[in-house]
Amino acid sequence: MIRKRLILLFTAATLGSCGTGDNSEQNVPAIGPAVQESLIQANQQLNRLESEAIDLYVSRKGLKMTKTGSGLRYMIEEKGTGEIAKPGMTATVNFKLSLLNGKVCYNSDSTGTEQFVIDQDEVESGLHEGIKMMHVGGKAKFILPSHLAHGLAGDHNCVPARSPIIYDVQLLNLK
């Protein structure tokens, strides 16, 4: 119930603040400090709830994961013996992307391997962060909180808004 209220408050304030940024032409008052503080608190509460949901998932599955400062949870399942991934390299990966409820959204079995330039291409920022901990041949599991994944909007296809996602990744190659 609290989460629904927070989401409603956040959504209403966000939609109400959309525009060109020039409030003089629209006669729309600027958001006051009290409203800004409420939005900040609501977002912090939603982030705490999301983090708790991820922690519950990790605990329920018995995973031994490490949490980075950004909130990414990771577990290197196989270290790999090849080169370590670095920014600017093109990574080729096999992957499975799923939600905490177990629904598989995308995987390389159906879409083929994924290639992206580390820290440059438009994939989830949490995937960029996680892949830099891997060696060629390695396998890892990453849990990306929504702010490192598809954020407030989701992907408009399979990943809902504000959803953490799970990546099972195998780093096949680096160029």
KEKE-3310 file (N, C-alpha, C; in steps of 0.2 Angstrom, whole numbers, plus 5000, padded with zeros to 4 digits):
npx = (5004:5009:5020:5013:5007:5018:5023:5013:5013:5026:5025:5015:5021:5032:5026:5019:5030:5035:5040:5046:5055:5055:5045:5039:5031:5021:5014:5016:5019:5035:5042:5042:5053:5048:5040:5050:5058:5050:5048:5061:5062:5052:5058:5069:5064:5057:5069:5075:5065:5066:5079:5078:5070:5078:5088:5081:5078:5091:5094:5084:5087:5100:5112:5129:5133:5141:5140:5141:5147:5138:5126:5125:5124:5134:5141:5154:5154:5162:5179:5186:5199:5205:5209:5206:5191:5190:5187:5181:5184:5177:5164:5159:5145:5136:5120:5107:5093:5083:5068:5066:5055:5057:5053:5059:5066:5074:5086:5102:5100:5088:5090:5103:5121:5126:5134:5144:5152:5162:5158:5153:5143:5125:5120:5113:5119:5123:5127:5138:5147:5148:5153:5166:5173:5176:5184:5189:5180:5174:5160:5146:5134:5124:5114:5105:5100:5085:5089:5102:5098:5084:5078:5066:5056:5056:5058:5049:5044:5047:5053:5047:5043:5054:5061:5071:5084:5090:5105:5113:5128:5140:5156:5162:5171:5184:5188)
npy = (4994:5006:5007:5008:5021:5029:5027:5032:5046:5049:5047:5057:5069:5068:5068:5080:5089:5089:5096:5111:5117:5130:5139:5151:5153:5144:5146:5138:5134:5133:5118:5117:5118:5109:5100:5095:5089:5079:5071:5066:5059:5049:5043:5038:5029:5020:5015:5008:4998:4991:4987:4979:4969:4963:4958:4949:4940:4935:4929:4919:4911:4907:4912:4918:4933:4948:4965:4980:4997:5004:4997:4986:4968:4954:4939:4929:4915:4906:4909:4910:4910:4919:4935:4950:4960:4976:4994:5001:4989:4977:4967:4950:4941:4927:4926:4927:4936:4940:4942:4945:4937:4926:4926:4924:4936:4939:4930:4923:4911:4913:4925:4926:4929:4943:4958:4971:4987:4990:5001:5011:5007:5007:4998:4991:5000:4993:4981:4985:4988:4976:4967:4971:4965:4952:4938:4932:4918:4916:4915:4923:4930:4943:4955:4968:4983:4993:5006:5004:4997:4996:5007:5020:5018:5005:4993:4995:4983:4969:4971:4977:4994:5001:4989:4977:4967:4951:4945:4932:4928:4924:4927:4927:4932:4945:4960)
npz = (5000:5004:4995:4983:4985:4986:4973:4965:4970:4966:4952:4948:4952:4944:4931:4931:4931:4919:4904:4895:4903:4904:4914:4913:4901:4902:4914:4925:4941:4949:4956:4973:4987:4997:4991:4982:4992:4997:4985:4984:4996:4993:4982:4988:4997:4988:4982:4993:4996:4984:4985:4996:4991:4981:4990:4997:4987:4984:4996:4997:4986:4990:4986:4985:4984:4980:4984:4975:4976:4969:4969:4962:4962:4961:4956:4952:4944:4936:4934:4922:4909:4900:4894:4903:4904:4897:4897:4881:4874:4863:4868:4867:4871:4879:4885:4898:4902:4915:4926:4944:4947:4940:4927:4911:4900:4889:4879:4874:4867:4860:4853:4849:4851:4861:4857:4862:4865:4878:4891:4881:4872:4871:4882:4897:4911:4922:4917:4909:4920:4927:4918:4917:4927:4923:4915:4899:4894:4906:4918:4925:4937:4938:4947:4943:4950:4947:4943:4937:4926:4917:4922:4926:4916:4911:4898:4888:4883:4888:4901:4915:4922:4933:4937:4944:4937:4931:4926:4918:4913:4900:4896:4880:4871:4868:4859)
capx = (5000:5014:5023:5008:5006:5024:5024:5008:5016:5032:5023:5011:5026:5036:5022:5018:5036:5037:5039:5052:5059:5053:5039:5035:5026:5016:5011:5016:5024:5041:5041:5045:5058:5045:5039:5056:5060:5045:5050:5068:5061:5049:5062:5074:5060:5057:5075:5076:5061:5069:5085:5076:5067:5084:5092:5077:5079:5098:5094:5080:5091:5106:5117:5134:5134:5144:5137:5146:5144:5132:5120:5125:5126:5138:5144:5158:5153:5168:5183:5189:5207:5207:5210:5200:5187:5192:5183:5183:5184:5170:5163:5154:5143:5130:5117:5100:5090:5076:5066:5066:5050:5059:5052:5065:5064:5078:5092:5105:5097:5083:5092:5110:5125:5126:5141:5144:5158:5162:5157:5152:5137:5119:5117:5112:5125:5125:5131:5145:5150:5149:5157:5173:5175:5176:5189:5186:5178:5171:5153:5144:5127:5123:5108:5105:5094:5082:5093:5107:5095:5080:5075:5058:5052:5057:5061:5043:5043:5047:5055:5042:5046:5057:5062:5078:5085:5096:5109:5117:5132:5146:5160:5165:5177:5185:5192)
capy = (5000:5012:5007:5011:5028:5032:5027:5037:5053:5051:5048:5063:5074:5068:5070:5087:5093:5088:5102:5114:5120:5137:5139:5157:5153:5140:5148:5132:5136:5129:5114:5120:5114:5104:5095:5091:5084:5073:5067:5063:5054:5044:5039:5034:5023:5015:5011:5004:4993:4987:4983:4973:4963:4959:4954:4943:4935:4932:4925:4914:4907:4905:4915:4921:4938:4954:4971:4986:5004:5007:4993:4980:4962:4950:4932:4926:4908:4903:4915:4911:4910:4923:4942:4953:4965:4983:4999:5001:4983:4974:4960:4945:4937:4923:4929:4926:4941:4938:4946:4942:4932:4920:4926:4925:4941:4938:4926:4922:4905:4915:4931:4926:4932:4950:4961:4978:4991:4991:5008:5015:5006:5008:4992:4993:5002:4988:4976:4987:4988:4969:4964:4973:4960:4946:4936:4928:4911:4917:4915:4927:4931:4950:4957:4975:4987:4996:5012:5001:4993:5000:5013:5021:5017:4998:4993:4995:4977:4964:4973:4983:5000:5001:4982:4974:4962:4946:4943:4926:4930:4920:4931:4923:4935:4952:4962)
capz = (5000:5005:4989:4978:4986:4984:4966:4963:4971:4961:4945:4948:4952:4938:4925:4932:4930:4912:4900:4892:4908:4905:4917:4912:4896:4904:4920:4929:4946:4950:4962:4979:4991:5001:4986:4980:4997:4997:4980:4986:5001:4990:4978:4993:5000:4983:4981:4999:4995:4979:4987:5001:4987:4979:4995:4999:4981:4985:5002:4996:4981:4993:4982:4988:4980:4982:4982:4974:4979:4964:4970:4958:4965:4957:4958:4947:4944:4933:4933:4915:4909:4895:4895:4907:4900:4899:4893:4874:4871:4861:4872:4865:4877:4879:4891:4899:4906:4918:4932:4950:4948:4936:4920:4906:4895:4883:4880:4868:4864:4855:4850:4847:4856:4861:4856:4864:4866:4885:4893:4876:4869:4875:4886:4904:4914:4927:4913:4908:4927:4929:4913:4918:4932:4920:4910:4893:4896:4913:4919:4931:4938:4940:4948:4942:4952:4941:4941:4933:4921:4912:4926:4928:4910:4909:4891:4884:4879:4893:4907:4918:4925:4940:4939:4944:4932:4933:4920:4918:4907:4899:4891:4875:4867:4868:4853)
cpx = (5004:5018:5019:5007:5012:5025:5019:5010:5022:5030:5019:5016:5030:5032:5020:5024:5038:5036:5046:5057:5058:5046:5035:5030:5020:5012:5011:5021:5029:5039:5045:5049:5054:5043:5045:5059:5056:5047:5057:5066:5057:5053:5067:5070:5059:5063:5077:5071:5064:5075:5084:5073:5073:5088:5088:5078:5086:5098:5090:5083:5097:5112:5122:5136:5138:5141:5142:5143:5138:5126:5120:5127:5129:5140:5148:5158:5159:5173:5185:5196:5209:5208:5204:5197:5189:5188:5186:5184:5177:5170:5158:5152:5137:5127:5109:5098:5084:5075:5066:5061:5051:5057:5058:5062:5068:5084:5095:5103:5092:5086:5099:5114:5125:5133:5140:5151:5157:5162:5156:5145:5131:5116:5116:5119:5128:5129:5138:5149:5152:5154:5165:5177:5177:5182:5186:5185:5175:5163:5151:5137:5127:5116:5108:5099:5091:5086:5099:5105:5091:5076:5068:5054:5052:5059:5055:5041:5042:5048:5050:5046:5049:5058:5069:5078:5091:5099:5113:5122:5138:5150:5164:5171:5178:5189:5194)
cpy = (5006:5013:5010:5019:5032:5032:5032:5044:5054:5052:5055:5069:5074:5071:5078:5092:5093:5095:5105:5116:5127:5138:5146:5157:5149:5141:5142:5134:5131:5124:5117:5115:5108:5098:5091:5087:5078:5068:5063:5058:5048:5040:5035:5028:5018:5011:5006:4997:4988:4983:4978:4967:4959:4955:4948:4938:4931:4927:4918:4909:4904:4907:4918:4927:4944:4960:4977:4992:5006:5003:4986:4974:4958:4944:4930:4918:4904:4909:4916:4912:4915:4930:4945:4959:4972:4988:5000:4995:4981:4967:4956:4941:4932:4926:4926:4932:4939:4942:4942:4937:4926:4921:4928:4930:4940:4933:4925:4916:4907:4921:4931:4929:4939:4953:4969:4981:4993:4999:5013:5014:5006:5001:4995:4995:4997:4982:4978:4987:4981:4966:4965:4969:4953:4945:4932:4921:4911:4917:4919:4928:4939:4951:4965:4978:4991:5002:5010:4997:4997:5006:5014:5019:5009:4998:4993:4989:4971:4966:4978:4988:4998:4993:4980:4969:4958:4945:4937:4927:4925:4925:4927:4925:4942:4954:4969)
cpz = (5000:4998:4983:4979:4984:4976:4963:4964:4967:4954:4944:4948:4946:4932:4925:4931:4923:4908:4897:4897:4909:4907:4915:4907:4898:4910:4925:4935:4947:4956:4968:4983:4995:4997:4983:4986:4998:4991:4981:4991:4998:4986:4983:4995:4995:4982:4987:4998:4989:4981:4992:4996:4984:4984:4997:4993:4982:4990:5000:4991:4984:4989:4986:4983:4984:4980:4981:4976:4975:4966:4966:4962:4960:4960:4952:4948:4941:4931:4925:4915:4904:4898:4899:4903:4902:4895:4886:4870:4868:4864:4868:4870:4875:4885:4892:4904:4909:4924:4938:4951:4944:4929:4916:4901:4889:4885:4873:4864:4858:4851:4847:4852:4855:4860:4858:4866:4874:4887:4887:4873:4874:4877:4893:4907:4919:4923:4911:4915:4928:4924:4914:4923:4929:4915:4905:4896:4903:4912:4925:4931:4941:4941:4948:4945:4946:4938:4937:4927:4916:4916:4926:4922:4909:4901:4886:4880:4885:4900:4910:4921:4932:4942:4939:4939:4934:4926:4922:4912:4906:4894:4886:4872:4868:4862:4855)
residu = (MET:ILE:ARG:LYS:ARG:LEU:ILE:LEU:LEU:PHE:THR:ALA:ALA:THR:LEU:GLY:SER:CYS:GLY:THR:GLY:ASP:ASN:SER:GLU:GLN:ASN:VAL:PRO:ALA:ILE:GLY:PRO:ALA:VAL:GLN:GLU:SER:LEU:ILE:GLN:ALA:ASN:GLN:GLN:LEU:ASN:ARG:LEU:GLU:SER:GLU:ALA:ILE:ASP:LEU:TYR:VAL:SER:ARG:LYS:GLY:LEU:LYS:MET:THR:LYS:THR:GLY:SER:GLY:LEU:ARG:TYR:MET:ILE:GLU:GLU:LYS:GLY:THR:GLY:GLU:ILE:ALA:LYS:PRO:GLY:MET:THR:ALA:THR:VAL:ASN:PHE:LYS:LEU:SER:LEU:LEU:ASN:GLY:LYS:VAL:CYS:TYR:ASN:SER:ASP:SER:THR:GLY:THR:GLU:GLN:PHE:VAL:ILE:ASP:GLN:ASP:GLU:VAL:GLU:SER:GLY:LEU:HIS:GLU:GLY:ILE:LYS:MET:MET:HIS:VAL:GLY:GLY:LYS:ALA:LYS:PHE:ILE:LEU:PRO:SER:HIS:LEU:ALA:HIS:GLY:LEU:ALA:GLY:ASP:HIS:ASN:CYS:VAL:PRO:ALA:ARG:SER:PRO:ILE:ILE:TYR:ASP:VAL:GLN:LEU:LEU:ASN:LEU:LYS)
# end
